[in-house]
Amino acid sequence: MQTIWKPFVHTLLMACTVLGVMSNANAADYPNKPIRWIVPFAPGAANDFVARIVATSLSSRVNQTIVVENRSGAGGSVGAGAVAVASPDGYTLLLSNPGPNVSNPIFAKDASYNLKSFDSVIAFGYVPLIIVTQPAFPADNPRDLLAYLKANPGKVNWGSSGNLSNPHIALELFRLATNVNLVHVPYKGSGPALNDLLAGQIQFLHTSLASVEGHLKSGRLKVIAVASASRLPQLPDVATLAEAGIVGADSVTWFGMSVPAGTPRDIIARLNVESNQAMQSPEVRSRLEALGLNLVGGPPQNLDKFIDSDVTGLKKLLASGVLDTR
């Protein structure tokens, strides 16, 4: 038995050594073909804008084409699920966001992946969500909004980019904090929800400033409130929910890059370094900041911190029993 075992161990060790050398060689050669970056939401949302802004600069830095691909559906689960099962070789990336990376793995009963399906690369930044409606709506601030909702229970349609998406979670936090009765209308992405808001099919939407800035400037939409502890510099006249006494409904959305779990550490390091450098470009910084992003960057652990914080908060929301995950 011993004479058979020793040659086997020697062969196994040799094979592992060869595979390790091959892995390092592949990583050193990375990237040697186009990279696919999946945005798990429809075009026209902040996720899409962030990915395309960064992709242009990152592509030139790694000397390879980065193809941004929108794969929406199920609050981001469709696109995220495609990345989760992709080869962990650095050629399939995920535009990370609270919905696909945190909410769906925790809440969705049919999610095809879990919290450990991805490795973090970088956190690009975060933005507080804002609440928007049509200009004719008879409320211009969070106090008047709350009074209207209490006087009209069950008569307001409030859209989101999908069940368990970040805007949906923000809505549920708002509902928990105010105890109002309203109708949640989920869509397959922020773009379709925004279209129906503009058409008057729904009355409200939690979204980012980047997604609606053009409509605010044109007067087709107005902002009712900012869902954060402090006002936005871009919207200095818009009150926060906290100023109206609505506590516990603050919501931010963050944006980052993830890869399938098991991607080699040196490939993650390369993507992190090049992405950080891309963010240092004056053009990229100005365009991201114009979207309202508070830039983060740094090591992959900064994205992990956002994820861990959301996991803690969402588990508390689930324990409250107010969230309908059907």
NORGIKA-V932435 format. One record per residue. RES is the residue in three letters. SS is DSSP state (H for helix, E for strand, - for the rest). OMEGA is omega in radians with two decimals (NA if undefined). NEAR is the number of other C-alpha atoms within 12 Angstrom. Layout:
BEGIN
res=RES ss=SS omega=OMEGA near=NEAR
res=RES ss=SS omega=OMEGA near=NEAR
END
This chain:
BEGIN
res=MET ss=- omega=-3.09 near=7
res=GLN ss=H omega=-3.12 near=8
res=THR ss=H omega=3.08 near=9
res=ILE ss=H omega=-3.04 near=10
res=TRP ss=H omega=-3.08 near=11
res=LYS ss=H omega=3.10 near=12
res=PRO ss=H omega=-3.14 near=13
res=PHE ss=H omega=3.13 near=14
res=VAL ss=H omega=3.14 near=14
res=HIS ss=H omega=3.13 near=14
res=THR ss=H omega=3.14 near=14
res=LEU ss=H omega=3.13 near=14
res=LEU ss=H omega=3.11 near=14
res=MET ss=H omega=-3.14 near=14
res=ALA ss=H omega=3.12 near=14
res=CYS ss=H omega=3.12 near=14
res=THR ss=H omega=3.13 near=14
res=VAL ss=H omega=3.14 near=14
res=LEU ss=H omega=3.11 near=14
res=GLY ss=H omega=3.11 near=15
res=VAL ss=H omega=3.13 near=14
res=MET ss=H omega=-3.14 near=15
res=SER ss=H omega=3.14 near=21
res=ASN ss=H omega=3.14 near=18
res=ALA ss=H omega=3.12 near=17
res=ASN ss=H omega=3.13 near=21
res=ALA ss=H omega=3.13 near=25
res=ALA ss=H omega=-3.12 near=18
res=ASP ss=- omega=-3.04 near=19
res=TYR ss=- omega=-0.14 near=25
res=PRO ss=- omega=3.12 near=30
res=ASN ss=- omega=3.06 near=19
res=LYS ss=- omega=-3.12 near=19
res=PRO ss=- omega=-3.14 near=22
res=ILE ss=E omega=3.11 near=27
res=ARG ss=E omega=3.14 near=32
res=TRP ss=E omega=-3.07 near=40
res=ILE ss=E omega=2.99 near=44
res=VAL ss=E omega=-3.01 near=47
res=PRO ss=- omega=3.11 near=45
res=PHE ss=- omega=-3.13 near=42
res=ALA ss=- omega=3.09 near=34
res=PRO ss=- omega=3.06 near=29
res=GLY ss=- omega=3.12 near=29
res=ALA ss=- omega=-3.09 near=34
res=ALA ss=H omega=3.11 near=43
res=ASN ss=H omega=-3.12 near=52
res=ASP ss=H omega=-3.14 near=37
res=PHE ss=H omega=-3.11 near=33
res=VAL ss=H omega=-3.11 near=46
res=ALA ss=H omega=-3.07 near=45
res=ARG ss=H omega=3.08 near=30
res=ILE ss=H omega=-3.12 near=30
res=VAL ss=H omega=-3.05 near=43
res=ALA ss=H omega=-3.11 near=37
res=THR ss=H omega=3.14 near=28
res=SER ss=H omega=-3.12 near=29
res=LEU ss=H omega=3.12 near=34
res=SER ss=H omega=-3.14 near=29
res=SER ss=H omega=-3.12 near=19
res=ARG ss=H omega=-3.12 near=24
res=VAL ss=H omega=3.08 near=27
res=ASN ss=- omega=3.07 near=19
res=GLN ss=- omega=3.08 near=21
res=THR ss=- omega=3.04 near=22
res=ILE ss=E omega=-3.08 near=31
res=VAL ss=E omega=3.08 near=25
res=VAL ss=E omega=-3.06 near=34
res=GLU ss=E omega=3.09 near=28
res=ASN ss=E omega=3.09 near=32
res=ARG ss=- omega=-3.04 near=30
res=SER ss=- omega=3.08 near=35
res=GLY ss=- omega=3.06 near=33
res=ALA ss=H omega=3.09 near=38
res=GLY ss=H omega=3.14 near=43
res=GLY ss=H omega=-3.08 near=46
res=SER ss=H omega=-3.10 near=44
res=VAL ss=H omega=-3.14 near=33
res=GLY ss=H omega=3.14 near=40
res=ALA ss=H omega=3.11 near=47
res=GLY ss=H omega=3.11 near=35
res=ALA ss=H omega=3.11 near=33
res=VAL ss=H omega=-3.09 near=41
res=ALA ss=H omega=-3.09 near=36
res=VAL ss=- omega=3.13 near=24
res=ALA ss=- omega=3.11 near=26
res=SER ss=- omega=-3.12 near=20
res=PRO ss=- omega=-3.06 near=27
res=ASP ss=- omega=3.10 near=33
res=GLY ss=- omega=-3.11 near=41
res=TYR ss=- omega=3.02 near=33
res=THR ss=E omega=-3.10 near=38
res=LEU ss=E omega=3.09 near=46
res=LEU ss=E omega=2.95 near=53
res=LEU ss=E omega=-3.01 near=48
res=SER ss=E omega=-3.06 near=48
res=ASN ss=- omega=-3.08 near=48
res=PRO ss=H omega=-3.11 near=46
res=GLY ss=H omega=-3.10 near=49
res=PRO ss=H omega=-3.05 near=56
res=ASN ss=H omega=-3.05 near=53
res=VAL ss=H omega=-3.01 near=42
res=SER ss=H omega=-3.09 near=45
res=ASN ss=H omega=3.11 near=39
res=PRO ss=H omega=-3.12 near=35
res=ILE ss=H omega=-2.95 near=33
res=PHE ss=H omega=-3.00 near=33
res=ALA ss=- omega=-3.11 near=30
res=LYS ss=- omega=-3.09 near=18
res=ASP ss=- omega=3.13 near=17
res=ALA ss=- omega=-3.09 near=30
res=SER ss=- omega=-3.11 near=26
res=TYR ss=- omega=-3.12 near=31
res=ASN ss=- omega=-3.07 near=28
res=LEU ss=- omega=-3.11 near=31
res=LYS ss=- omega=-3.09 near=21
res=SER ss=- omega=-3.07 near=29
res=PHE ss=E omega=2.97 near=40
res=ASP ss=E omega=-3.12 near=38
res=SER ss=E omega=3.07 near=44
res=VAL ss=E omega=-3.09 near=40
res=ILE ss=E omega=2.97 near=43
res=ALA ss=E omega=-3.14 near=41
res=PHE ss=E omega=-3.12 near=45
res=GLY ss=E omega=-3.12 near=36
res=TYR ss=E omega=3.08 near=34
res=VAL ss=E omega=3.00 near=42
res=PRO ss=E omega=3.04 near=38
res=LEU ss=E omega=3.07 near=44
res=ILE ss=E omega=3.11 near=47
res=ILE ss=E omega=-3.08 near=46
res=VAL ss=E omega=3.13 near=44
res=THR ss=E omega=3.10 near=42
res=GLN ss=- omega=-3.08 near=31
res=PRO ss=- omega=-3.08 near=24
res=ALA ss=- omega=-3.10 near=17
res=PHE ss=- omega=-3.03 near=24
res=PRO ss=- omega=3.03 near=19
res=ALA ss=- omega=-3.10 near=24
res=ASP ss=- omega=-3.10 near=25
res=ASN ss=- omega=-3.05 near=30
res=PRO ss=H omega=3.12 near=33
res=ARG ss=H omega=3.12 near=24
res=ASP ss=H omega=3.10 near=19
res=LEU ss=H omega=-3.12 near=32
res=LEU ss=H omega=3.13 near=30
res=ALA ss=H omega=3.14 near=20
res=TYR ss=H omega=-3.12 near=22
res=LEU ss=H omega=3.14 near=29
res=LYS ss=H omega=-3.14 near=19
res=ALA ss=H omega=-3.10 near=15
res=ASN ss=- omega=-3.09 near=16
res=PRO ss=- omega=3.07 near=17
res=GLY ss=- omega=-3.08 near=17
res=LYS ss=- omega=-3.10 near=18
res=VAL ss=- omega=3.07 near=28
res=ASN ss=E omega=-3.08 near=26
res=TRP ss=E omega=-3.06 near=39
res=GLY ss=E omega=3.01 near=43
res=SER ss=E omega=-3.14 near=43
res=SER ss=- omega=3.08 near=49
res=GLY ss=- omega=3.06 near=42
res=ASN ss=- omega=3.10 near=36
res=LEU ss=- omega=3.03 near=45
res=SER ss=- omega=-3.12 near=45
res=ASN ss=H omega=3.07 near=45
res=PRO ss=H omega=3.08 near=48
res=HIS ss=H omega=3.12 near=44
res=ILE ss=H omega=3.11 near=46
res=ALA ss=H omega=3.10 near=46
res=LEU ss=H omega=-3.11 near=46
res=GLU ss=H omega=3.06 near=38
res=LEU ss=H omega=3.10 near=35
res=PHE ss=H omega=-3.14 near=42
res=ARG ss=H omega=3.13 near=32
res=LEU ss=H omega=-3.10 near=26
res=ALA ss=H omega=-3.04 near=24
res=THR ss=H omega=-3.11 near=26
res=ASN ss=- omega=3.12 near=21
res=VAL ss=- omega=3.13 near=28
res=ASN ss=- omega=3.12 near=26
res=LEU ss=- omega=-3.08 near=28
res=VAL ss=E omega=3.09 near=25
res=HIS ss=E omega=3.12 near=36
res=VAL ss=E omega=-3.13 near=32
res=PRO ss=E omega=3.09 near=36
res=TYR ss=- omega=3.08 near=32
res=LYS ss=- omega=3.13 near=34
res=GLY ss=- omega=-3.12 near=46
res=SER ss=H omega=-3.12 near=43
res=GLY ss=H omega=3.11 near=32
res=PRO ss=H omega=3.12 near=29
res=ALA ss=H omega=3.13 near=40
res=LEU ss=H omega=3.12 near=42
res=ASN ss=H omega=-3.14 near=31
res=ASP ss=H omega=3.05 near=27
res=LEU ss=H omega=3.12 near=36
res=LEU ss=H omega=-3.13 near=28
res=ALA ss=H omega=3.12 near=16
res=GLY ss=- omega=3.12 near=23
res=GLN ss=- omega=3.02 near=20
res=ILE ss=- omega=-3.07 near=30
res=GLN ss=- omega=-3.06 near=38
res=PHE ss=E omega=3.13 near=44
res=LEU ss=E omega=2.90 near=53
res=HIS ss=E omega=3.14 near=48
res=THR ss=E omega=3.09 near=47
res=SER ss=- omega=3.10 near=47
res=LEU ss=H omega=-3.10 near=41
res=ALA ss=H omega=-3.06 near=32
res=SER ss=H omega=-3.01 near=38
res=VAL ss=H omega=-3.04 near=37
res=GLU ss=H omega=3.14 near=27
res=GLY ss=H omega=-3.13 near=17
res=HIS ss=H omega=3.07 near=22
res=LEU ss=H omega=-3.14 near=25
res=LYS ss=H omega=-3.12 near=16
res=SER ss=H omega=3.14 near=13
res=GLY ss=- omega=-3.14 near=17
res=ARG ss=- omega=3.09 near=23
res=LEU ss=- omega=3.03 near=32
res=LYS ss=E omega=3.14 near=35
res=VAL ss=E omega=3.12 near=43
res=ILE ss=E omega=-3.05 near=37
res=ALA ss=E omega=3.02 near=45
res=VAL ss=E omega=-3.10 near=42
res=ALA ss=E omega=3.09 near=43
res=SER ss=- omega=-3.08 near=31
res=ALA ss=- omega=-3.12 near=25
res=SER ss=- omega=-3.13 near=25
res=ARG ss=- omega=3.10 near=24
res=LEU ss=- omega=3.09 near=26
res=PRO ss=H omega=-3.14 near=19
res=GLN ss=H omega=-3.11 near=24
res=LEU ss=H omega=-3.01 near=22
res=PRO ss=- omega=-3.10 near=13
res=ASP ss=- omega=-3.11 near=17
res=VAL ss=- omega=-3.10 near=28
res=ALA ss=- omega=3.08 near=30
res=THR ss=E omega=3.06 near=34
res=LEU ss=- omega=-3.13 near=37
res=ALA ss=H omega=3.12 near=26
res=GLU ss=H omega=3.11 near=22
res=ALA ss=H omega=3.13 near=26
res=GLY ss=- omega=3.12 near=19
res=ILE ss=- omega=-3.02 near=28
res=VAL ss=- omega=3.08 near=22
res=GLY ss=- omega=-3.12 near=26
res=ALA ss=- omega=3.10 near=38
res=ASP ss=- omega=-3.11 near=37
res=SER ss=- omega=3.02 near=40
res=VAL ss=E omega=3.00 near=38
res=THR ss=E omega=-3.13 near=43
res=TRP ss=E omega=-3.09 near=42
res=PHE ss=E omega=3.14 near=48
res=GLY ss=E omega=3.11 near=51
res=MET ss=E omega=3.06 near=47
res=SER ss=E omega=3.09 near=47
res=VAL ss=E omega=3.09 near=44
res=PRO ss=E omega=3.12 near=39
res=ALA ss=- omega=-3.13 near=28
res=GLY ss=- omega=3.07 near=22
res=THR ss=- omega=-3.10 near=32
res=PRO ss=- omega=-3.09 near=29
res=ARG ss=H omega=-3.09 near=24
res=ASP ss=H omega=3.05 near=23
res=ILE ss=H omega=3.07 near=34
res=ILE ss=H omega=3.13 near=36
res=ALA ss=H omega=3.13 near=27
res=ARG ss=H omega=3.12 near=27
res=LEU ss=H omega=-3.14 near=43
res=ASN ss=H omega=-3.13 near=35
res=VAL ss=H omega=-3.08 near=23
res=GLU ss=H omega=3.11 near=30
res=SER ss=H omega=3.07 near=38
res=ASN ss=H omega=3.11 near=31
res=GLN ss=H omega=3.11 near=26
res=ALA ss=H omega=3.14 near=32
res=MET ss=H omega=3.13 near=37
res=GLN ss=H omega=3.08 near=24
res=SER ss=- omega=-3.13 near=21
res=PRO ss=H omega=-3.13 near=16
res=GLU ss=H omega=-3.14 near=17
res=VAL ss=H omega=3.14 near=29
res=ARG ss=H omega=-3.09 near=28
res=SER ss=H omega=-3.13 near=20
res=ARG ss=H omega=3.10 near=27
res=LEU ss=H omega=3.13 near=34
res=GLU ss=H omega=3.08 near=28
res=ALA ss=H omega=3.08 near=26
res=LEU ss=- omega=-3.12 near=36
res=GLY ss=- omega=-3.10 near=36
res=LEU ss=- omega=2.87 near=37
res=ASN ss=E omega=-3.00 near=25
res=LEU ss=E omega=-3.11 near=29
res=VAL ss=- omega=-3.10 near=28
res=GLY ss=- omega=3.14 near=34
res=GLY ss=- omega=-3.07 near=28
res=PRO ss=- omega=3.12 near=25
res=PRO ss=- omega=-3.10 near=31
res=GLN ss=H omega=3.10 near=23
res=ASN ss=H omega=3.05 near=26
res=LEU ss=H omega=3.09 near=36
res=ASP ss=H omega=-3.12 near=32
res=LYS ss=H omega=3.08 near=22
res=PHE ss=H omega=-3.11 near=30
res=ILE ss=H omega=-3.12 near=37
res=ASP ss=H omega=3.14 near=21
res=SER ss=H omega=3.13 near=20
res=ASP ss=H omega=3.11 near=33
res=VAL ss=H omega=3.14 near=25
res=THR ss=H omega=-3.11 near=17
res=GLY ss=H omega=-3.09 near=25
res=LEU ss=H omega=3.08 near=33
res=LYS ss=H omega=3.06 near=21
res=LYS ss=H omega=3.12 near=19
res=LEU ss=H omega=3.11 near=30
res=LEU ss=H omega=-3.13 near=24
res=ALA ss=H omega=-3.13 near=14
res=SER ss=H omega=3.11 near=16
res=GLY ss=- omega=-3.09 near=14
res=VAL ss=- omega=-3.04 near=22
res=LEU ss=- omega=3.07 near=27
res=ASP ss=- omega=-3.07 near=24
res=THR ss=- omega=-3.13 near=27
res=ARG ss=- omega=NA near=14
END
